[in-house]
Amino acid sequence: MTRYHAMREVPAAAGFKEGDVLFLCGELFGRGYANGIVDEARAKGMTIIGSTVGRRDTDGTLRPLNAEELASAEAILGGTIINIPLEAGFDMEPGKDGVTPVDRLKGVKPDEWSKVTLDQDELNCAKERGTERFRSNLAAVIAQLETMLPAKGNLVIVHTMAGGIPRARVFMPILNKLFKGQGDRFLSSEAFWNSDMGQFCNMSFNEVTADTFSYLIQATAGLRERCPVRYAAYGYHGTEVLINGSYTWQSYTPYLQGWAKIRLENIATAAWEQGIKATVYNCPEIQTNSSALFLGVENSLYPLLASLQQAGEKTVVAECQGLLKAGVTLNDLLSCANTYLSSELVTSTRDYDTWPQHNSPAQQEYMLNSSAQLIGMNEEGKEIICAVLSRGVFRGVGKLMFESSWDPQAPVFWLNHDVIAKRLAS
Ligand SMILES: NC(=O)c1ccc[n+]([C@@H]2O[C@H](COP(=O)([O-])OP(=O)(O)OC[C@H]3O[C@@H](n4cnc5c(N)ncnc54)[C@H](O)[C@@H]3O)[C@@H](O)[C@H]2O)c1
């Protein structure tokens, strides 16, 4: 298990400048984490080059973006996109018998998950094919990137890929119960994880969330001979937030991507030991397209308001204040979040060494009810406080990652609420 290593001080300003390049491995979405570092690079006049996961046609064929999709993706990025599909994973790759994992699950009903058996050899074969496709497309992307690099200058490679929920229809109702089910609709994440379908998810998460970082480091070995290269990736391994007035490590439960995120940390550590500047930055819980499924993940975002107040930050705090329902104060909101985060139901399984933990009916119910109560403190119809705080976090994280990447100091860092608030206030 990776040694816990928090960034406590804001790093010195980065010396990146015009002529340096930031390459984003993973597609950029409007409210995604990577916006923060891309904005920093743009502000410094760096050249921004992006990538795409590609799109699937209705017959399942993976293709590059069409002209319209490419124009809109490049407008979001503010840079050129190398238009070769970098979708990772193997859920739609055929096995030896020509059947894809997704097709193997056709017709399975959500309540039959525990009875499904999946042939491991067939899954391994699909996985090998998926890896091969990804690596060969990645090699083509990197070859194109190389032609776009200036003769001199720095290269920052940012890995933002995470995911891998298999696209078989049956997964959505199951995962909705697993993350959002209460009472009769509760589903044990542990029971699911130990099933064949759960272990298929495990393989898929490892491939998409973790191993793509390793493939990326390998595929760019040639670039490291040509110019100084730093790698930065987004991790998650719990976050320190203010609970009862002190910074305390806590985590969202059940975070089933957790094992893949530990694997990601191990990949950075192994690369670092070979002299490669690869760093995983473990980031706080925020709301993005990818975290929308994990309702309650945002409960631990609210204490950031207290950190910001302590650091003397005023803009984000004022914006949040303006979104509260009449009669509700920031103190009410903070106190409700603190009650949740210090409740026995949440603290009894809080343990760094055995992370990630599985859900239990009472814990999940309390988490979801607290989430609803906290969201209910927003004035209806307006933007919600979590969205403002999420933007603040990805901006702060972007600045810290950018600055830290100038002279990287370690393969794994935790960016907690303390240092993010400090950075946003400065
Ligand atoms: N949202 C959070 O609370 C949170 C917390 C800590 C770390 N992170 C990490 O931040 C990073 C960015 O995530 P985000 O939350 O900003 O969401 P996002 O949806 O904006 O980004 C997810 C990225 O993963 C890519 N992706 C998804 N499936 C893929 C596949 N099969 N193949 C290739 N690429 C794929 C997407 O194209 C996108 O670039 C991820 O590594 C995520 O785990 C998120």
The ligand as an SDF file (V2000), in Angstrom:
LIG
                    3D

 44 48  0  0  0  0  0  0  0  0999 V2000
  -14.6200   13.2570   -9.9480 N   0  0  0  0  0  0  0  0  0  0  0  0
  -13.9690   12.9440   -8.8590 C   0  0  0  0  0  0  0  0  0  0  0  0
  -14.4960   13.0500   -7.7380 O   0  0  0  0  0  0  0  0  0  0  0  0
  -12.5370   12.5110   -8.9370 C   0  0  0  0  0  0  0  0  0  0  0  0
  -11.7820   12.4480   -7.7530 C   0  0  0  0  0  0  0  0  0  0  0  0
  -10.4310   12.0920   -7.8140 C   0  0  0  0  0  0  0  0  0  0  0  0
   -9.8760   11.7580   -9.0570 C   0  0  0  0  0  0  0  0  0  0  0  0
  -10.6430   11.7990  -10.1930 N   0  0  0  0  0  0  0  0  0  0  0  0
   -9.9870   11.4110  -11.4540 C   0  0  0  0  0  0  0  0  0  0  0  0
   -9.9120   12.5040  -12.3460 O   0  0  0  0  0  0  0  0  0  0  0  0
   -9.7630   11.9890  -13.6730 C   0  0  0  0  0  0  0  0  0  0  0  0
  -10.7340   12.7060  -14.5750 C   0  0  0  0  0  0  0  0  0  0  0  0
  -12.0760   12.3440  -14.2140 O   0  0  0  0  0  0  0  0  0  0  0  0
  -13.2550   13.3680  -14.0330 P   0  0  0  0  0  0  0  0  0  0  0  0
  -13.9660   13.0000  -12.7730 O   0  0  0  0  0  0  0  0  0  0  0  0
  -12.7630   14.7310  -14.2210 O   0  0  0  0  0  0  0  0  0  0  0  0
  -14.2930   12.9570  -15.1650 O   0  0  0  0  0  0  0  0  0  0  0  0
  -14.3350   13.1260  -16.7440 P   0  0  0  0  0  0  0  0  0  0  0  0
  -15.5400   12.3480  -17.1210 O   0  0  0  0  0  0  0  0  0  0  0  0
  -14.2470   14.5370  -17.1450 O   0  0  0  0  0  0  0  0  0  0  0  0
  -13.0190   12.3830  -17.2550 O   0  0  0  0  0  0  0  0  0  0  0  0
  -12.9140   10.9980  -17.4280 C   0  0  0  0  0  0  0  0  0  0  0  0
  -11.9360   10.7240  -18.5520 C   0  0  0  0  0  0  0  0  0  0  0  0
  -11.8300    9.3180  -18.7660 O   0  0  0  0  0  0  0  0  0  0  0  0
  -11.9360    9.0590  -20.1410 C   0  0  0  0  0  0  0  0  0  0  0  0
  -12.4630    7.7050  -20.3370 N   0  0  0  0  0  0  0  0  0  0  0  0
  -13.5700    7.1400  -19.7930 C   0  0  0  0  0  0  0  0  0  0  0  0
  -13.7080    5.8690  -20.2310 N   0  0  0  0  0  0  0  0  0  0  0  0
  -12.6680    5.6350  -21.0710 C   0  0  0  0  0  0  0  0  0  0  0  0
  -12.2580    4.5210  -21.8520 C   0  0  0  0  0  0  0  0  0  0  0  0
  -12.9400    3.3770  -21.8620 N   0  0  0  0  0  0  0  0  0  0  0  0
  -11.1440    4.6420  -22.5830 N   0  0  0  0  0  0  0  0  0  0  0  0
  -10.4250    5.7840  -22.5930 C   0  0  0  0  0  0  0  0  0  0  0  0
  -10.7670    6.8730  -21.8890 N   0  0  0  0  0  0  0  0  0  0  0  0
  -11.8690    6.7930  -21.1360 C   0  0  0  0  0  0  0  0  0  0  0  0
  -12.8520   10.1420  -20.6580 C   0  0  0  0  0  0  0  0  0  0  0  0
  -12.7250   10.3020  -22.0480 O   0  0  0  0  0  0  0  0  0  0  0  0
  -12.3230   11.3480  -19.8770 C   0  0  0  0  0  0  0  0  0  0  0  0
  -11.1770   11.8540  -20.4730 O   0  0  0  0  0  0  0  0  0  0  0  0
   -9.9980   10.4890  -13.5690 C   0  0  0  0  0  0  0  0  0  0  0  0
   -8.7560    9.8350  -13.4990 O   0  0  0  0  0  0  0  0  0  0  0  0
  -10.7310   10.3620  -12.2600 C   0  0  0  0  0  0  0  0  0  0  0  0
  -10.6390    9.0900  -11.6760 O   0  0  0  0  0  0  0  0  0  0  0  0
  -11.9510   12.1830  -10.1560 C   0  0  0  0  0  0  0  0  0  0  0  0
  1  2  1  0
  2  3  2  0
  2  4  1  0
  4  5  1  0
  4 44  2  0
  5  6  2  0
  6  7  1  0
  7  8  2  0
  8  9  1  0
  8 44  1  0
  9 10  1  0
  9 42  1  0
 10 11  1  0
 11 12  1  0
 11 40  1  0
 12 13  1  0
 13 14  1  0
 14 15  2  0
 14 16  1  0
 14 17  1  0
 17 18  1  0
 18 19  2  0
 18 20  1  0
 18 21  1  0
 21 22  1  0
 22 23  1  0
 23 24  1  0
 23 38  1  0
 24 25  1  0
 25 26  1  0
 25 36  1  0
 26 27  1  0
 26 35  1  0
 27 28  2  0
 28 29  1  0
 29 30  1  0
 29 35  2  0
 30 31  1  0
 30 32  2  0
 32 33  1  0
 33 34  2  0
 34 35  1  0
 36 37  1  0
 36 38  1  0
 38 39  1  0
 40 41  1  0
 40 42  1  0
 42 43  1  0
M  CHG  2   8   1  16  -1
M  END
$$$$
